[in-house]
C-alpha cells in the first residue's frame, strides 16, 4: 500500500471512529458505561474477525491470575 493510500485509509478509519464516538450511548446503570456501535467500518471489522489469531494464541496473551480473573483497582 502506498503512503497516500495508507494516509487516506487512516483518515477514513479515524472519521468512522469519531462518528461512532459522537453517536455513542451512555448509561449509568448497572454501572457507568458507554456503548459504541459500528466503531469499525463493516468491511474492516470482518477483515479483523477473519484474521484474528486462533483461540490458543489469544489465550497466551490474557491478563489475569491462575484462576482466570484479574484483580481490579488495587
DSSP file (Angstrom, degrees, kcal/mol; ACC not computed):
  #  RESIDUE AA STRUCTURE BP1 BP2  ACC     N-H-->O    O-->H-N    N-H-->O    O-->H-N    TCO  KAPPA ALPHA  PHI   PSI    X-CA   Y-CA   Z-CA
    1    1 A X              0   0    0      0, 0.0     2,-0.1     0, 0.0     0, 0.0   0.000 360.0 360.0 360.0 136.8    0.0    0.0    0.0
    2    2 A X     >  -     0   0    0      1,-0.1     4,-2.7     4,-0.0     5,-0.2  -0.345 360.0-109.8 -77.6 160.5    1.4    3.4   -0.9
    3    3 A X  H  > S+     0   0    0      1,-0.2     4,-2.5     2,-0.2     5,-0.2   0.910 119.0  49.1 -58.7 -44.9    1.9    6.1    1.7
    4    4 A X  H  > S+     0   0    0      1,-0.2     4,-2.4     2,-0.2    -1,-0.2   0.903 111.9  49.4 -62.5 -37.7   -1.0    8.3    0.3
    5    5 A X  H  > S+     0   0    0      2,-0.2     4,-2.5     1,-0.2    -2,-0.2   0.908 111.4  49.0 -66.1 -40.4   -3.3    5.3    0.3
    6    6 A X  H  X S+     0   0    0     -4,-2.7     4,-2.6     2,-0.2    -2,-0.2   0.907 111.7  49.2 -63.7 -41.5   -2.3    4.4    3.9
    7    7 A X  H  X S+     0   0    0     -4,-2.5     4,-2.4     2,-0.2    -2,-0.2   0.908 111.7  48.9 -64.2 -41.5   -2.9    8.1    5.0
    8    8 A X  H  X S+     0   0    0     -4,-2.4     4,-2.5     2,-0.2    -2,-0.2   0.915 111.6  49.0 -64.0 -43.5   -6.3    8.0    3.3
    9    9 A X  H  X S+     0   0    0     -4,-2.5     4,-2.8     2,-0.2     5,-0.2   0.920 111.1  50.0 -62.1 -43.8   -7.3    4.7    5.0
   10   10 A X  H  X S+     0   0    0     -4,-2.6     4,-2.5     1,-0.2    -2,-0.2   0.910 111.1  49.3 -61.2 -42.2   -6.2    6.1    8.3
   11   11 A X  H  X S+     0   0    0     -4,-2.4     4,-2.5     2,-0.2    -2,-0.2   0.904 112.0  48.5 -63.4 -41.5   -8.3    9.3    7.8
   12   12 A X  H  X S+     0   0    0     -4,-2.5     4,-2.3     2,-0.2    -2,-0.2   0.924 113.1  46.6 -65.4 -44.4  -11.3    7.1    6.8
   13   13 A X  H  X S+     0   0    0     -4,-2.8     4,-2.5     2,-0.2    -2,-0.2   0.899 113.3  49.7 -64.5 -40.2  -10.9    4.9    9.9
   14   14 A X  H  X S+     0   0    0     -4,-2.5     4,-2.7    -5,-0.2    -2,-0.2   0.931 111.0  48.5 -63.9 -45.8  -10.5    7.9   12.1
   15   15 A X  H  X S+     0   0    0     -4,-2.5     4,-2.2     1,-0.2    -2,-0.2   0.896 112.2  49.4 -61.6 -40.4  -13.5    9.7   10.7
   16   16 A X  H  X S+     0   0    0     -4,-2.3     4,-2.0     2,-0.2    -1,-0.2   0.922 112.5  47.3 -65.0 -43.9  -15.6    6.5   11.1
   17   17 A X  H  X S+     0   0    0     -4,-2.5     4,-2.5     2,-0.2    -2,-0.2   0.908 110.9  51.4 -64.2 -42.6  -14.4    6.1   14.7
   18   18 A X  H  X S+     0   0    0     -4,-2.7     4,-2.8     1,-0.2    -1,-0.2   0.913 109.1  50.7 -61.6 -42.7  -15.1    9.7   15.6
   19   19 A X  H  X S+     0   0    0     -4,-2.2     4,-1.5     1,-0.2    -1,-0.2   0.896 110.8  49.5 -62.1 -39.6  -18.7    9.4   14.2
   20   20 A X  H  < S+     0   0    0     -4,-2.0    17,-0.4    19,-0.2     4,-0.3   0.905 111.8  48.3 -65.1 -41.6  -19.2    6.3   16.3
   21   21 A X  H >< S+     0   0    0     -4,-2.5     3,-1.3     1,-0.2    -2,-0.2   0.920 110.5  50.8 -64.8 -43.9  -17.9    8.1   19.4
   22   22 A X  H 3< S+     0   0    0     -4,-2.8    -1,-0.2     1,-0.3    -2,-0.2   0.808 114.3  44.4 -64.9 -28.6  -20.1   11.1   18.7
   23   23 A X  T 3< S+     0   0    0     -4,-1.5    -1,-0.3    -5,-0.2    -2,-0.2   0.355  88.3 131.7 -95.1   5.1  -23.2    8.9   18.4
   24   24 A X    <   -     0   0    0     -3,-1.3     2,-0.4    -4,-0.3    12,-0.2  -0.176  52.2-133.6 -62.6 149.2  -22.4    6.7   21.4
   25   25 A X  E     -A   35   0A   0     10,-1.9    10,-3.0     2,-0.0     2,-0.4  -0.813  18.1-156.8 -98.2 143.2  -25.0    5.9   24.0
   26   26 A X  E     -A   34   0A   0     -2,-0.4     2,-0.3     8,-0.2     8,-0.2  -0.953   8.5-171.7-123.8 146.9  -24.1    6.3   27.7
   27   27 A X  E     -A   33   0A   0      6,-2.8     6,-2.3    -2,-0.4     3,-0.1  -0.959  22.7-159.4-135.5 148.8  -25.7    4.6   30.6
   28   28 A X        +     0   0    0     -2,-0.3     2,-0.3     4,-0.2     4,-0.1   0.682  61.7 103.6 -97.4 -23.9  -25.4    5.0   34.4
   29   29 A X  S    S+     0   0    0      1,-0.2    -1,-0.1     4,-0.1     4,-0.1  -0.909  86.5   2.5-121.5 145.8  -26.8    1.5   35.3
   30   30 A X  S    S-     0   0    0     -2,-0.3     2,-0.3    -3,-0.1    -1,-0.2  -0.998 143.5 -25.7 -78.6  -4.8  -25.9   -1.1   36.2
   31   31 A X  S    S-     0   0    0      2,-0.0     2,-0.2    -4,-0.0    -4,-0.1  -0.950  84.8 -76.6-157.5 157.0  -22.6    0.8   36.2
   32   32 A X        +     0   0    0     -2,-0.3     2,-0.3    -4,-0.1    -4,-0.2  -0.411  68.5 147.0 -62.3 126.7  -21.4    3.8   34.2
   33   33 A X  E     -A   27   0A   0     -6,-2.3    -6,-2.8    -2,-0.2     2,-0.4  -0.992  39.7-136.0-158.3 161.3  -20.6    2.7   30.7
   34   34 A X  E     -A   26   0A   0     -2,-0.3     2,-0.6    -8,-0.2    -8,-0.2  -0.947  13.2-149.6-121.3 139.9  -20.5    3.9   27.0
   35   35 A X  E     -A   25   0A   0    -10,-3.0   -10,-1.9    -2,-0.4     2,-0.6  -0.953   8.2-164.9-114.4 118.8  -21.7    1.8   24.0
   36   36 A X        -     0   0    0     -2,-0.6     2,-0.4   -12,-0.2     3,-0.3  -0.900   8.3-159.2-100.4 123.9  -20.0    2.4   20.7
   37   37 A X  S    S-     0   0    0     -2,-0.6   -14,-0.1   -17,-0.4    -2,-0.0  -0.837  70.6  -0.7-103.0 141.7  -21.9    1.0   17.7
   38   38 A X  S    S+     0   0    0     -2,-0.4    -1,-0.2     1,-0.1   -18,-0.1   0.897  72.8 165.4  50.8  48.2  -20.2    0.3   14.4
   39   39 A X        +     0   0    0     -3,-0.3     2,-0.3   -19,-0.1   -19,-0.2   0.898  66.5  41.6 -62.2 -40.5  -16.8    1.6   15.7
   40   40 A X  S    S-     0   0    0    -23,-0.1   -27,-0.0     1,-0.1     5,-0.0  -0.816 102.6 -99.3-102.8 147.6  -15.1    0.0   12.7
   41   41 A X     >  -     0   0    0     -2,-0.3     4,-2.7     1,-0.1     5,-0.2  -0.348  40.7-111.5 -57.2 148.3  -16.4    0.1    9.1
   42   42 A X  H  > S+     0   0    0      1,-0.2     4,-2.5     2,-0.2     5,-0.2   0.877 116.3  48.3 -55.1 -44.0  -18.1   -3.3    8.4
   43   43 A X  H  > S+     0   0    0      1,-0.2     4,-1.9     2,-0.2    -1,-0.2   0.890 112.8  48.4 -67.0 -37.5  -15.5   -4.4    5.9
   44   44 A X  H  > S+     0   0    0     -3,-0.2     4,-2.1     2,-0.2    -2,-0.2   0.906 112.2  49.0 -66.7 -41.8  -12.7   -3.6    8.2
   45   45 A X  H  X S+     0   0    0     -4,-2.7     4,-2.5     2,-0.2    -2,-0.2   0.928 110.3  50.1 -63.9 -45.8  -14.3   -5.4   11.1
   46   46 A X  H  X S+     0   0    0     -4,-2.5     4,-2.5    -5,-0.2    -1,-0.2   0.885 109.5  52.3 -61.5 -38.2  -15.0   -8.5    9.0
   47   47 A X  H  X S+     0   0    0     -4,-1.9     4,-1.9     2,-0.2    -1,-0.2   0.932 110.1  48.4 -61.1 -45.6  -11.3   -8.5    7.9
   48   48 A X  H  < S+     0   0    0     -4,-2.1     4,-0.4     1,-0.2    -2,-0.2   0.897 111.7  49.4 -63.0 -41.0  -10.2   -8.3   11.6
   49   49 A X  H >< S+     0   0    0     -4,-2.5     3,-1.0     1,-0.2    -1,-0.2   0.932 111.8  48.1 -64.0 -45.6  -12.5  -11.1   12.6
   50   50 A X  H 3< S+     0   0    0     -4,-2.5    -1,-0.2     1,-0.2    -2,-0.2   0.822 117.6  42.0 -64.4 -31.2  -11.3  -13.4    9.7
   51   51 A X  T 3< S+     0   0    0     -4,-1.9    -1,-0.2    -5,-0.2    -2,-0.2   0.249  82.9 124.1-104.6  12.7   -7.6  -12.7   10.5
   52   52 A X  S <  S-     0   0    0     -3,-1.0     3,-0.1    -4,-0.4    -3,-0.0  -0.438  71.1-100.1 -68.6 145.8   -7.8  -12.9   14.3
   53   53 A X        -     0   0    0      1,-0.1    -1,-0.1    -2,-0.1    -2,-0.0  -0.244  45.8 -94.4 -62.0 156.4   -5.4  -15.4   15.9
   54   54 A X    >>  -     0   0    0      1,-0.1     4,-2.0    -3,-0.1     3,-0.7  -0.219  42.6 -96.4 -68.3 167.5   -6.9  -18.8   16.8
   55   55 A X  H 3> S+     0   0    0      1,-0.2     4,-2.5     2,-0.2     5,-0.2   0.835 120.7  58.4 -57.0 -38.9   -8.0  -19.3   20.4
   56   56 A X  H 3> S+     0   0    0      1,-0.2     4,-0.8     2,-0.2    -1,-0.2   0.883 108.5  45.1 -60.8 -39.6   -4.8  -20.9   21.6
   57   57 A X  H X4 S+     0   0    0     -3,-0.7     3,-0.7     1,-0.2     4,-0.4   0.930 113.4  49.3 -70.3 -45.4   -2.7  -17.9   20.6
   58   58 A X  H >< S+     0   0    0     -4,-2.0     3,-1.8     1,-0.2    -2,-0.2   0.888 104.3  58.8 -62.5 -39.2   -5.0  -15.4   22.1
   59   59 A X  H >< S+     0   0    0     -4,-2.5     3,-1.0     1,-0.3    -1,-0.2   0.778  96.8  63.0 -65.3 -23.9   -5.2  -17.3   25.4
   60   60 A X  T << S+     0   0    0     -4,-0.8    -1,-0.3    -3,-0.7    -2,-0.2   0.702 103.9  48.9 -69.5 -18.2   -1.5  -17.0   25.8
   61   61 A X  T <  S+     0   0    0     -3,-1.8    -1,-0.2    -4,-0.4    -2,-0.2   0.223  82.3 123.2-108.4  13.5   -1.8  -13.2   25.9
   62   62 A X    <   -     0   0    0     -3,-1.0     2,-0.3    -4,-0.1     6,-0.0  -0.462  55.4-133.9 -76.3 147.2   -4.6  -12.9   28.5
   63   63 A X        +     0   0    0     -2,-0.1     2,-0.3     5,-0.1     7,-0.1  -0.754  57.2  78.5 -93.6 146.6   -4.1  -10.9   31.7
   64   64 A X  S    S-     0   0    0     -2,-0.3     6,-0.3     5,-0.1     2,-0.1  -0.850  72.1 -71.6 146.2-179.8   -5.1  -12.4   34.9
   65   65 A X    >   -     0   0    0      4,-2.2     3,-2.0    -2,-0.3     5,-0.0  -0.269  61.2 -79.7 -97.4-172.3   -4.2  -14.8   37.6
   66   66 A X  T 3  S+     0   0    0      1,-0.3    -1,-0.0     2,-0.1    -2,-0.0   0.703 128.9  57.0 -64.3 -19.0   -4.2  -18.6   37.6
   67   67 A X  T 3  S-     0   0    0      2,-0.3    -1,-0.3     0, 0.0     3,-0.1   0.414 118.7-107.9 -93.9   1.3   -7.9  -18.7   38.1
   68   68 A X  S <  S+     0   0    0     -3,-2.0     2,-0.4     1,-0.3    -2,-0.1   0.565  84.6 103.7  88.2   8.4   -8.6  -16.6   35.0
   69   69 A X        -     0   0    0      0, 0.0    -4,-2.2     0, 0.0     2,-0.4  -0.930  58.3-141.3-124.5 151.8   -9.6  -13.4   36.7
   70   70 A X        -     0   0    0     -2,-0.4     2,-0.1    -6,-0.3    -7,-0.0  -0.895  24.3-115.5-109.8 136.8   -7.7  -10.1   37.1
   71   71 A X        -     0   0    0     -2,-0.4     2,-0.4     1,-0.1     3,-0.2  -0.432  31.6-136.6 -67.4 144.4   -7.9   -8.0   40.3
   72   72 A X        -     0   0    0      1,-0.2    -1,-0.1    -2,-0.1     0, 0.0  -0.862  62.2 -16.7-106.3 137.4   -9.5   -4.6   39.7
   73   73 A X              0   0    0     -2,-0.4    -1,-0.2     1,-0.2    -2,-0.0   0.872 360.0 360.0  41.7  76.3   -8.3   -1.3   41.2
   74   74 A X              0   0    0     -3,-0.2    -1,-0.2     0, 0.0    -2,-0.0   0.460 360.0 360.0 -81.8 360.0   -5.9   -2.3   43.9
